[in-house]
């Protein structure tokens, strides 16, 4: 996007002053990034002949929308774009295999209770259908990884997450599970629902202005980690959801779509310890070996429950 005005000597000098490139001190990388961002915004204003009224309306919108930036960012594809860049970097290094990454989202809460081998996530108050999910954490050769941590969180049947929904008990639908000697994990919970961005909020307003919705399909989030292996941020999507391939956050990946096996036979239900039909998911996580200590760590970003 070229703008004769922005390319002019007067504006180029102004951009140098705005970004601090005309003086010593400061961080050079940040100066260059700031100059690029402001230059591109100047060009956008000039190219689309954006009026002062439109500009200040946008500034006010962004100011009011700050609490929903965690939803606006994935809605505008930034989270997915960062994943794609990391995928490309991995392929350039010749890294193949492993469970695909996908976005973390803004609703993680650190410090969930840690269990060994098995955990129940829900507190029993949600009357949704029971869910059993089980599998193993493996390396790329198929060898089990004992002692791996499967950090899992998901929404309830109303599409709400504990902590952010204060009506739920602390850490409802959130647990950490340490795999057993065979690399196995198992969890019991309820089948989650998808969710939508808050009604009449800034994310919905922005998406609606360009003819888009703010819905996500039913999904379950995971961090999977183990010493010597690359930290994995991923999520599974439940097959059959109407928004499965129309996720406003662009997080669906074909390799991460899972099928629910529903058990209705009375004997099967009783043997599982339930008194009503339940669903089951089997899913193995495959971790890549780490080449640096940094690769074993969770990406650094502000999260609820983590110390700054």
C-alpha positions in Angstrom: 0.0 0.0 0.0 1.8 3.1 -1.3 1.0 6.7 -0.4 2.7 9.6 -2.1 2.0 11.7 1.0 3.6 9.2 3.3 6.6 8.7 1.0 7.2 12.5 1.0 10.3 13.9 2.6 8.2 15.8 5.2 6.3 12.7 6.4 9.5 10.5 6.3 11.2 13.0 8.6 8.1 13.0 10.9 8.1 9.2 11.1 11.8 9.3 12.1 11.0 11.8 14.9 7.9 9.8 16.1 9.9 6.6 16.3 13.0 8.1 17.9 15.2 7.1 14.9 16.5 10.7 14.7 18.1 10.5 18.1 20.3 8.2 20.1 19.1 6.0 22.9 16.2 3.6 23.2 15.8 0.2 21.7 16.5 0.1 17.9 14.2 -2.9 17.2 11.3 -1.1 18.9 12.0 2.1 17.0 11.9 0.2 13.7 8.7 -1.6 14.6 7.0 1.6 15.8 8.0 3.4 12.6 6.6 0.6 10.4 3.3 0.5 12.3 2.7 4.2 12.3 3.8 4.5 8.6 1.3 1.8 7.6 -1.5 3.5 9.5 -0.7 6.8 7.9 -0.8 5.1 4.5 -4.2 3.5 5.4 -5.6 6.9 6.4 -4.4 8.5 3.2 -5.4 5.6 0.9 -9.0 5.3 2.2 -9.4 9.0 2.8 -10.3 8.4 6.5 -11.9 11.5 8.0 -11.0 12.9 11.4 -14.4 11.8 12.7 -13.7 8.2 11.6 -10.3 8.3 13.1 -11.4 9.6 16.5 -14.4 7.2 16.5 -11.9 4.4 16.0 -9.6 5.6 18.8 -12.6 5.7 21.2 -13.7 2.2 20.0 -10.2 0.8 20.8 -10.1 2.5 24.1 -13.4 1.1 25.2 -12.5 -2.3 23.6 -9.3 -2.9 25.6 -10.9 -5.5 27.9 -11.8 -7.6 24.9 -8.5 -7.4 23.1 -7.9 -11.0 24.1 -10.9 -11.9 21.9 -10.3 -9.3 19.2 -6.7 -10.6 18.5 -7.8 -14.2 17.6 -10.8 -12.8 15.8 -8.5 -10.8 13.5 -6.4 -13.9 12.9 -3.3 -12.8 14.9 -3.1 -15.9 17.0 -3.4 -18.2 14.0 -0.9 -16.2 12.0 1.7 -16.6 14.8 1.1 -20.3 14.7 1.5 -20.5 11.0 4.8 -18.6 11.2 6.0 -21.1 13.8 4.9 -24.0 11.6 6.9 -22.6 8.7 10.0 -22.1 10.9 9.7 -25.8 12.1 9.4 -27.1 8.5 12.5 -25.0 7.6 14.4 -26.8 10.3 13.2 -30.2 9.1 11.0 -30.8 12.1 8.2 -33.3 11.3 5.6 -35.1 13.2 4.1 -34.3 16.6 0.7 -33.2 17.5 -0.1 -29.9 15.7 -0.1 -26.7 17.7 -3.0 -24.3 17.7 -4.0 -21.2 19.6 -4.0 -20.9 23.4 -6.8 -18.3 23.6 -7.3 -15.8 26.5 -9.0 -18.0 29.1 -6.2 -20.0 30.7 -5.8 -19.9 34.5 -2.5 -21.1 36.0 -2.3 -23.2 39.1 -5.0 -25.8 38.5 -4.9 -28.8 40.9 -2.3 -31.5 39.9 -3.5 -35.1 39.8 -1.6 -38.3 38.9 -2.9 -40.5 36.1 -6.6 -39.5 36.4 -8.5 -36.4 37.2 -12.1 -35.3 37.4 -12.4 -31.8 36.0 -16.0 -30.8 36.6 -17.5 -30.1 40.1 -20.7 -32.1 39.4 -23.1 -29.2 39.2 -23.4 -29.0 35.5 -26.0 -31.5 34.2 -24.3 -31.9 30.8 -23.4 -35.3 29.4 -20.5 -37.0 31.1 -17.3 -37.3 29.2 -14.4 -39.7 29.5 -11.2 -38.8 27.7 -8.1 -40.9 27.7 -4.9 -41.5 25.9 -1.1 -41.4 26.1 1.7 -38.9 25.7 4.3 -40.3 23.3 7.5 -39.3 21.6 7.7 -39.4 17.8 9.0 -43.0 17.9 5.8 -44.1 19.8 7.6 -44.4 23.1 5.5 -43.4 26.2 6.5 -40.4 28.2 5.9 -41.0 31.9 5.6 -37.9 34.1 4.4 -35.6 31.3 2.0 -32.9 32.5 -1.3 -32.6 30.6 -2.8 -29.2 31.6 -6.4 -29.1 30.4 -9.2 -26.6 30.5 -12.6 -26.1 28.8 -16.0 -24.4 29.0 -19.1 -25.6 30.6 -22.4 -26.4 28.8 -23.2 -22.7 28.7 -19.9 -21.9 27.0 -18.4 -20.2 30.1 -15.1 -20.7 31.7 -14.4 -20.8 35.5 -12.7 -17.7 37.0 -14.1 -15.5 34.2 -17.6 -16.8 35.1 -17.7 -16.1 38.8 -20.8 -18.4 39.3 -18.5 -21.4 38.8 -16.3 -23.0 41.5 -12.6 -22.2 41.3 -10.8 -24.4 38.7 -14.0 -26.0 37.6 -13.2 -27.8 34.3 -9.5 -27.2 34.8 -6.9 -29.7 36.0 -3.3 -30.8 35.5 -2.7 -34.5 35.1 0.7 -36.2 35.4 1.0 -39.3 33.1 1.6 -42.6 34.7 4.5 -45.0 34.0 3.0 -46.0 30.6 2.5 -42.3 29.6 -1.2 -42.6 30.1 -3.7 -40.0 31.3 -7.5 -40.1 31.8 -10.0 -37.5 32.7 -13.7 -37.3 33.5 -15.7 -34.1 32.8 -18.7 -33.0 30.9 -19.0 -32.5 27.1 -18.3 -28.8 26.6 -20.2 -26.3 24.5 -18.8 -23.8 22.1 -19.1 -20.1 23.0 -19.6 -16.7 21.4 -17.9 -13.4 22.2 -19.9 -11.2 24.6 -23.1 -9.9 23.1 -23.0 -6.2 22.2 -19.4 -6.1 23.1 -16.6 -4.5 21.1 -15.5 -7.9 19.6 -19.0 -8.6 18.4 -19.4 -5.0 17.1 -16.1 -5.2 15.1 -16.8 -8.6 13.6 -20.4 -7.7 12.8 -19.2 -4.5 11.0 -17.5 -6.8 8.4 -20.3 -9.4 8.3 -18.7 -12.0 10.5 -19.9 -13.8 13.6 -18.0 -14.4 16.9 -18.7 -18.1 17.5 -16.3 -20.9 18.4 -17.0 -24.6 18.1 -16.9 -26.9 21.1 -13.3 -27.5 22.0 -10.9 -28.5 24.8 -7.6 -26.8 25.5 -4.3 -28.4 26.4 -0.7 -27.6 27.4 1.4 -30.7 27.3 4.9 -30.7 28.6 7.7 -33.0 29.7 11.4 -32.5 30.4 13.5 -32.7 27.2 10.5 -32.2 25.0 9.0 -29.2 23.2 6.1 -27.6 25.0 2.9 -28.1 23.1 0.0 -25.7 23.1 -3.0 -27.2 21.3 -6.8 -28.0 21.5 -9.1 -30.6 20.1 -12.4 -29.7 18.4 -15.4 -32.0 18.6 -16.7 -33.3 15.3 -20.3 -32.3 14.3 -20.3 -28.8 15.8 -21.9 -26.4 13.4 -19.0 -24.0 13.7 -16.3 -26.7 13.4 -15.0 -25.2 10.1 -16.2 -21.7 10.8 -14.4 -20.8 13.9 -14.1 -17.0 14.4 -10.6 -17.6 15.9 -9.4 -19.9 13.1 -8.1 -22.5 15.5 -9.6 -25.7 13.9 -7.1 -28.1 12.4 -8.1 -31.3 10.7 -5.7 -33.4 12.7 -7.2 -32.1 15.9 -10.9 -33.0 15.2 -12.1 -35.8 17.4 -15.1 -38.0 17.2 -17.3 -38.6 20.3 -18.1 -42.2 20.9 -21.4 -42.3 22.7 -22.2 -45.1 25.1 -25.9 -45.8 25.7 -26.0 -49.5 26.5 -27.1 -49.9 30.2 -24.3 -52.4 31.0 -21.6 -50.1 29.5 -23.1 -47.1 31.3 -23.1 -49.0 34.7 -19.6 -50.4 34.2 -18.3 -46.8 33.7 -20.0 -45.7 36.9 -22.7 -43.6 35.4 -26.5 -43.7 35.4 -27.0 -42.0 32.1 -25.4 -42.2 28.6 -21.9 -40.8 28.4 -19.4 -39.9 25.7 -15.8 -41.0 25.2 -12.7 -39.6 23.4 -9.4 -41.3 22.8 -6.5 -39.1 21.9 -2.7 -39.4 22.1 -0.4 -36.5 22.3 2.9 -36.7 20.4 5.7 -34.5 21.6 8.8 -33.5 19.6 12.3 -33.6 21.3 13.6 -30.2 22.4 16.9 -28.9 21.0 17.1 -26.0 23.5 15.9 -25.4 27.0 13.7 -22.6 25.7 11.7 -25.0 23.6 10.5 -26.8 26.7 9.0 -23.7 28.2 5.5 -22.1 27.8 5.5 -19.0 25.7 5.8 -15.9 27.8 2.6 -13.8 27.9 0.5 -12.5 30.7 -1.9 -15.1 32.2 -4.3 -15.2 35.1 -2.7 -16.7 38.2 0.9 -16.3 37.1 3.3 -13.9 38.9 4.6 -11.0 36.8 
